[in-house]
Each structure stands twice: as C-alpha cells, then as structure tokens.
C-alpha cells in the first residue's frame, strides 16, 4: 500500500492550528479576507495581537492565504 503524501509548506501547520485555536482553517481565511490590502507582516501582526495566534501559525495562515489569492488571479 503506498504511503500517504506528506503535507508540506504552510498547510502542514493546519491540524495544529485547528486543534490549538478550536476554529477551522476556513474561519481564519475569512478573517484574512477582511484584511485585504494589508501587507504580509501586517496581517501576521493582526492575527497575533487580535486573535492571540503564535507567530508560526499566523505566518503559515497568511502565507497560504496570499498564495491562494495569487493562484486565483492568474
């Protein structure tokens, strides 16, 4: 039986984010949608200060959100 493909990149943080903060990733994507126009680190800082996320988790969510948006606009 083939091994399951290991998740890499920002998405590898998602199970931990959901477990730690009790909200699905879709919730965090909506929070980030509301920050349209802000820079990467401004979004990270907002997640850390307003939602008490750790730096690594906030950074992973923002990186994924921005990459997904870049793909949608091609």
C-alpha positions as CSV (number, residue, x, y, z in Angstrom):
1,X,0.0,0.0,0.0
2,X,1.5,3.4,-1.0
3,X,2.3,5.9,1.8
4,X,0.1,9.0,2.1
5,X,1.7,12.0,0.6
6,X,3.1,14.2,3.4
7,X,1.7,17.7,3.5
8,X,4.4,20.4,3.1
9,X,4.6,24.1,3.4
10,X,2.1,26.3,5.3
11,X,-0.6,23.7,5.2
12,X,1.4,21.4,7.4
13,X,0.5,23.7,10.3
14,X,-3.2,23.4,9.7
15,X,-4.0,20.4,12.0
16,X,-2.1,22.1,14.9
17,X,-3.8,25.4,14.2
18,X,-7.3,23.9,14.3
19,X,-6.5,21.9,17.5
20,X,-4.9,24.8,19.3
21,X,-7.4,27.6,18.5
22,X,-10.6,25.5,18.0
23,X,-11.6,27.0,14.7
24,X,-11.4,25.6,11.2
25,X,-9.0,27.0,8.6
26,X,-11.9,28.4,6.7
27,X,-12.6,30.7,9.7
28,X,-9.0,32.1,9.5
29,X,-9.2,32.5,5.7
30,X,-12.3,34.7,6.2
31,X,-10.6,36.7,8.9
32,X,-7.7,37.3,6.5
33,X,-10.1,38.1,3.6
34,X,-11.2,41.1,5.8
35,X,-7.6,42.3,5.8
36,X,-7.4,42.8,2.0
37,X,-4.8,45.3,1.1
38,X,-2.6,44.8,4.1
39,X,1.0,43.5,3.8
40,X,2.0,40.1,4.9
41,X,3.6,41.1,8.2
42,X,0.7,43.5,9.0
43,X,-1.7,40.5,8.7
44,X,0.6,38.4,10.8
45,X,0.7,41.1,13.5
46,X,-3.1,41.4,13.5
47,X,-3.6,37.7,13.9
48,X,-1.1,37.7,16.8
49,X,-2.5,40.7,18.6
50,X,-6.2,40.4,18.0
51,X,-6.6,36.7,17.9
52,X,-3.6,35.6,20.1
53,X,-2.1,33.2,17.5
54,X,1.6,32.3,17.7
55,X,3.9,33.7,15.1
56,X,4.5,30.5,13.2
57,X,0.8,29.7,13.0
58,X,-0.1,33.3,11.9
59,X,2.7,33.3,9.4
60,X,1.5,30.0,7.9
61,X,-2.1,31.1,7.6
62,X,-1.1,34.4,5.9
63,X,1.4,32.7,3.5
64,X,-1.3,30.2,2.5
65,X,-3.9,32.9,2.1
66,X,-1.7,35.1,-0.1
67,X,-0.6,32.1,-2.2
68,X,-4.2,31.0,-2.7
69,X,-5.1,34.5,-3.8
70,X,-2.2,34.7,-6.2
71,X,-3.4,31.5,-7.9
72,X,-7.0,32.7,-8.2
73,X,-5.9,35.9,-10.1
74,X,-3.9,34.2,-12.8
